């Protein structure tokens, strides 16, 4: 293990000695002060590293890797990367594409023939860009009765996916972040290479790029040297280790040093890897031409108008964020082992210090606020429902101002209201005879269309129609609905009682794992089932049992 650390250190030093970039002492001190809250006594923390051009200009660790044994974090402490792992799985696919061993436009059933045929072709490209329509792993399992800390493996996902009968949406129609696709890519890589994913990735990606302290974790109880323990909390802490043994979408472990080696490749690729890192940045459009900024395991956005390649991660108490600005040849890595650390915010503040001379491009929206009468504003007050994502919103009027939830709305025309000038988030109302539509849109995102509905009170007699047991064969799970003290209750033996609320005719909301249930009736008006949606699972069928 010591040999590996020395090799990595020599690699970083070699990179450092080839560069002329500098970071002033004043800026280093300012960056250091950003992490003073990570250096409190008996407090978890993390590690931060910055590379400009080919030079390591900042590398420091904060807080404790282990509260129990008072072991400090170091610049070579190994952290679980959570979803930052996805870009490495994507690179595995890219390598095989470059070698001609697969095409990212192949049907995934070419490599996983036993996978359900949904009547729509799902390609590897769909998995990469989160546009497959496949239901997301965690949301499936919680609906099936799994608790947050239950052990879960790639095999668990695979068994559930083989039982699925429907998709959330047609492949390519939408972007919906899903761990499922990246876990399935493990199966594809193993099928194509004939090797275990873990050993193939080590030889062909990590070691090949000089990332000798990076590895894939496949079990929740493995013991490794120099690893951080994760914690949740703010002033007092508890160990937060989710018993998850899946990989492909997560569970790669690494150091700030190795991650700088990786990020450097986006602007100075290792010889022979030029086309791979170019392909990693490929974006795709949705079927309707809509915008999707998720490339191959990384998100492409901007910082102060500069192209940024980035990704964050969260699992247990680990929080991670890495990003590079290729045109500036600058990479920043922020890794932590406690849940309230907020690495994305820390990353931005570090970048703000480095690029203090650069100004944020203004995104001014020219408008003049206008005054609208109370009668006009009251036309928009009420409840709104978006049926695709199953979103419920409430518009209220307080002191002559409309509010979108907790955010004030500034009128810029009789039917258009601005919520956030910087992002361009706005609301447009469309009054038609007998109905009101609300369109919520922002820069770089698809609009959401809400329809106004009347929130209605309901009698116990009406609620009794919903009482019964409902079963889903896709997750082999039943939920029982009953009345208790005048309230509608949903029960699962592993989740206990879940309070439900009818918000409109045959529309019910609840907390996780249900979130929303649409009552389905037969042609004669009898309740015969539910369509349940909980975010990344949509419209799962639960049949009412006799």
N, C-alpha and C positions, 0 to 999 in steps of 0.2 A: 504493500500500500504506500509506503514511504517513497518508493521508486516512482510510482505513478505521480505523486505530488511534485517530486523534483522535476520530472519530465514536463509537467504542465507549467511549472514555474519558469523553467528554461524557455518554453515556448512563448509565454507572455513576455519575458524579458527580451527575447529576440525580437518580438514585435515592437516592444517599447523602444529598443535601441535604434530601430529603423525610422522612427518618426521624429518630426521637429515640432509637433504641436505642443503647446503649453497651456496650462491653466493657472492663472495668477494665484498667488497666496491668498489674496483677499477673497477670491471666488471660492477657493477650497475651504476657507474658514466659514463662509456663508453656507456652503453646502453641508459642511459638518454640523453646523448649528441647526439645520433642518431636522436632524435626527437626535436632538438632545432628549426628546421624549422617549427614545428607545434605549437610553443609557441610564435610566433610573435604577436604583438599587433593587436587586432581586426581581428584575423585569425581563421578559423575553424581548427580543429585538430582531436583528437581521444583518444583512450585508449589502453593501452598495459598491458598484464599480462603474467607472466611466472610461471609455476609450475615445480619443479624438485622433483621426487619421490612423496611424499605427501605434499610437502611444497610449499606454495605460497611465492616465493622468490623475486618477483618484481610485482608491480601493481601501475600504474601511469596514469593520464589523462593529456591531453594537449589541448590548444586552446579552442575555444568557441563552444558550442552546438548550440547557436543561436547568429548570428551576430546582428540581429535586437534588441534583448533585452539584449545583453552582458552577456548571461548565459554561464558559463564555463562548459566544459565537466568534468565529474567526473568518478571515477572508477566504478560507478554503473549507468552511463548513458546508455540508451538503444539505440542500433543502428539497422537499417535494415540490415540483413545479406546477402541479395541478394541470389546468388546461393549457398552460404554455407548452405542454407535451405534444399537443396536436401537430405543431409544425414539423416535428421530427418524424411522426408517422407519415405525414404528407410527403416528406422528403424520401421516405422509403418507397412510396408509390412513384415518385418522380424518377428515382434511380432506375426502377424497373421499366418505366416508360422510355427513358433515354436508352436503355439497353435493348429495347424492342421486345421485351418479354410480356408486355401488356399495353393496352391503350386506355387512357383515362376515359375514353368514350365507350368502352366495353360495357355491356350489360353485366351487372354484378352476378347474375345467375350463371354466367359462363364459368365463374370460379366457385360459386356457392349454389350448385344446381338444386339443392333441396330447399332453397329459400322460397317463401310463398310467391306465387305469381299473382300480382295485384291487377293484372291486365294493363299495366303501364310499365314501360321500361325504366328501370332505375340504373343509372350509369355510375361509374366510379367518380366521374366529375360531379355528379349530384351529391355524393357523399362528401367530397372535398369542400364544396361550397355551402353545405348545409341546406340544400334545396331538394332533398330526396323525398320529403313528405313522410319519412319513417317516424314513428312515435319515439320520443326520447326515453332512454333507459330508466333514469331515476324516477320520472313521472309515472312510468308504467309500474315500477316496483312499489312505489308508495301507494298507488291505487290498488295493487294486489295485496296490500297489507304489510309490506315491509316497513320497518322503522329506520330512522336515519342512520343508526349505528349497526344495523344488521350487516353481516358479511355478504358481499356481492362479488361475483366473478364474471369473467367473460362467458363462461358456460351458462351462467344464470341468464344473461342477456340472450344468448343464442336460443335457449329453450323457449323463452317468451316470444322472441321474434318469429319463430317457426309457427306459433299459434295465431299470429296476427292475420286478420282478414281484410282490414281496411287501412288506408293511409290517412294522414292528416290533410293532405292536399295532393293534387297531381304533381309529379316530379317536375321541377323547374318553374312551377307557378309562383312559389313564394320562397323567401328565406326564413328558416326557423332553426335556430341553434339547437343542435342535437348531438349528444355524445354517442348515440347509437352508430352513426355512420363511421366514426373514427375507430370504434371497437371492431366493426365489421371489416375494416381495412386490414386488421391483423390477420383475419382468416384468409383474405385475398393474398397478402404477402406470403403467408406460410404455404398456401396452395401453389403459388407461382414458383417460389424458391425451393420448396421441399425441405426447408429448415425451420426450426423454432424462431419465432419473431424476435425473441430476446437476443439470441446469439447472432442472428443475421444482422440486426440493427447495430450491435456492438462492432462487428467486423466491417460492415459496409457503410456505416454512417459515422458513429461516434469515434472509433479508433482511426478511421480513414481521414477524419478532419482534425485529429489531435485532441479530441475531447475525452481524455482518459479517466476523468472523475465523474462521468455521466453514465448512468445505467437505468434499466427498466426494472421496477419493482413489481413482482407478480403475486406476492402474498402479503397479508397484513401483519404477520408476526415475525418477519425476517429481522435479523439483527445486523447492522452495518456500523462500521467505525465512522466517527466524525460526522454524525448526522444530527440535525436539530430535531427536537420534539416540539409538537405544535400545541398551542394553548388558545383558549378563548377567554374573553373578559377584558376589563379595562384597568381597574385598580387592583382587583383581586383576580386570580387566574385559576382555571381548571384545565387539566389535560383534555385536549380535543383531538382524538385520533379516531377518524371514521374507519370502520372495519371494511374497507373496500379493497378488493384484490383484483380489480379489473385494470386493463391497460390498453393502450392505443389512443384513447382520448385523454388519458391522465397517467399519473404514477411514474413519470420519469423523474429521476433525482439528479441534481447537478449543482455546480458551484458558479459563483459570479465569474470566475476566470474562464471556465469552459464556455459559458454563455457569451462572453465577449469574443471568444474565438469564433463562435457560431455567427454572431451578428456581423462581425467584420466581413464575412463572406458576401453579404448583401451589397457591399460596395467595392471590396477587393477580394474576389473569389479565389479560393485555392485552385491552383492549376489543375485543369481537367473537370472542374465543377462549375464552370461559367454558365453553361446552359441550364443546369439544374437550378441554380439560384435565380436565374432569370424566370424560369417557368414557375417557380414558387410564388412569384408576384402576379401571376395571371388572374385577372378578374373575369367574371362572367355576368351576363345579363339574364334576367328572368325571362320567362316565355313571352311576357308582354313588353319586353324591353326595359323593364324597371331596373332600379339601381340595386346593386349588391356589392358592398365593399369588402366582402370576405373572400380572400384569395385561397391559397393552399396552406391552411393551418395558421394563417396570419391575417390580421386586418390591415387594410391600407387606408390611412386617413391623412390628415395634415396637422402640423403643429406650426403655428405662426405662418401659415401659408406654405410650409415646406412638407414635402411628401414624407410620411412616417410609416414604417412597418412595425407593427406592435401586436402584442397579445398579453392578456392578464390571466391569472388563475386563482382559484380558491378551492381548497379542500381541507376539512378539519379546521385547524387554526392557521394553516399556511396561506399566505397571501403573496402573490408574485406579479411582477410586471416587468417586461423587457421591451425595449424599442430602439430602433435605429433610424437615423436621418441620413439616408445614403448620399444625398447631395452635399451634406456637411461633413460626411465621414465621421459621424459621431454616434456612439452607442451608449446607452445607459441601462444598467441592470439593477433592479431593486427586489430583493428577496426578504421575506420575513417569516417568523414563526409565531405570530399572534394575530388574532382575528380583527382587531381594531386598528391595524397598522396603516391601511389605505395606501398601498404602493402606487396605484395610478396617480393619485394626488401628489405623492412624494416625487414621482418621476417628472411630472410637469413642473414642480417647483425647482427641481434640480436643473431642468432644461431652461427655465426662466433665468436662472443665475448665469448659466453658460452663455445664453444668447440674450443677455440683457440689452444689448445694443440693437437687437432686432425688434421691430414693432409688430404687433398683431394686426393683420389686415383688417381694416374696418368693414363691417357688414351692416352698414346703416340702411335702414329701410325708411325711405322718405315718407313721412305721413304727418298729418296734423290731427291730433285727437279732436274728436267732435263730441258735442253734448247730445245725448239721446234722452227722450222723456222716459219717465218711470213706466208708462204704459207700453212703450216700445220695448224696453228692457224686459219687462215681465213676460213678454211673448216668448222669450227664450228660456225662462226659468223652468226647471223640471228635471226629469230623469231621462237618460239617453242610453241606448243599447247598441253595441257593435257586435254583429252576429258571427263574423268570421273568427275573431280572436276571443269572443265571449267577454267583452269589456263593458263594464257598467260605469257610467259617469253621471255626476249630479252638478247642475248649474244653479247657483244661488245668487240672490241679489242682496247686497249689504251696503248701506249708505251710498246709494246711487251708483254702485259698482257691481258688475257681474263677476262672479268667481267661478273658475274652472277647478273644482276641488278646493285646494288651498291657495290657488294662484289667481291674482287679479287679472282682469281682461280689459284692455284699453280699446275703446271703439275707434276705428279708423274709417269706417263707413257705416251705413245703417245696418249692414248685416255681417260685417267683418270686424274681428277683434284680435288684437295683438297680445300674446302672452309673454313672449321672450324676443326682444329685438335682436339679440346676438345670434340666436339660432334660427330666427325667422318663424318660430312656432306661432301659429295663428289658428283661429277658429272662424269658419264661415257658416252662417245659418241660411238655410233655404226654406222659406215658408211656402208651402203649397196648400191647396184647399184640403183641410182636414188633417194635415200632417206637417211635421217640422223635421228637417234633416240638419245634422251638424257635421261638417267636414273639418277634421283636425289634420293639419299638415305642417311640415317643417322642412328646412333645407336638407336635401340628401336622403329623405325618407318618403316612403309611400304614404299617401293620405289614408286616414281612417274615416269611414262613413258611419255615423251614429244616427239612429232613428229615435225620436222622442216617444216615450210611452207613458201611460198613466199608471202610477203606483196605486194599486188597489188593495183594500183590506179584504180579508178572507175569513170565512166562517169555519168552524170545526167540521161541519158537514162536508164542506168542499175539500178540506185537507184530508178527510178520511178516504177520499178516492185514491190518494197516493200511498196509503198504508199497504205494506206487503214486503216480500223478499224479492230481491232482484239479483240475477246471476249473469256473469259474463264468462263465456267459454274462452275468450282470448287471454284472460288472466286467471281463470279458474277460481273466481272469487265471488262471494255474495255479500250484499249489504241489505240490512233490514231497516225499513222506515216505519216509524210509529209516532203516535201522539203522546206527549207527556206534559201535563200541566198546561195544556193549550198550545204547546209549541211542537213543531215538526222536528223530529229527531231521526238521524241516520246512525246506524250502529254497525260497527265491525269489531270482531273480538280482539284484534290487535290495536285498533285505533280508539276503541271505546265509543262514547256518544259524541256525535257531531251535530251541532245545532244547524238547522236549515231555515231558510226564509224564502217564502214565495214573493217575488217582486212583481210578477205579472201573471197573466193566465198561463199556467203550465210551465212557468219559468221559475227555477229555484236556485238560489245561491247558497253557498256554504264555505267553510274553511277547508284547507287541504285535509284529505286528499281529493275531495269532490270538486270544490270550487263552483261548478255550475252543472245543473242537470235540467235537461229539456224533457218534459213528460211527453211520451208518444202514445197516441190513442189509436184504436182500431177504427174502422169505418163506421161502426155503430157507437163510437164515443167512449168505449171502455179503455181504461189504462192498460197497456200491454207491455210497457217498457220505459227505459230511460236512455237518453244519450248524454253521457257524462264527458265533460271537458275540464281539464285542470291546468291549462297553460300549454304544455308541450305534448299533451295527449288531447285529441279532439274527437268528440262524437263517438266515444266507445259505447257499444251497445250492451245494455243490461236488460235481460228479458225478465218480465214479472213471472214469478213462479205461482203455480196453482196451489 
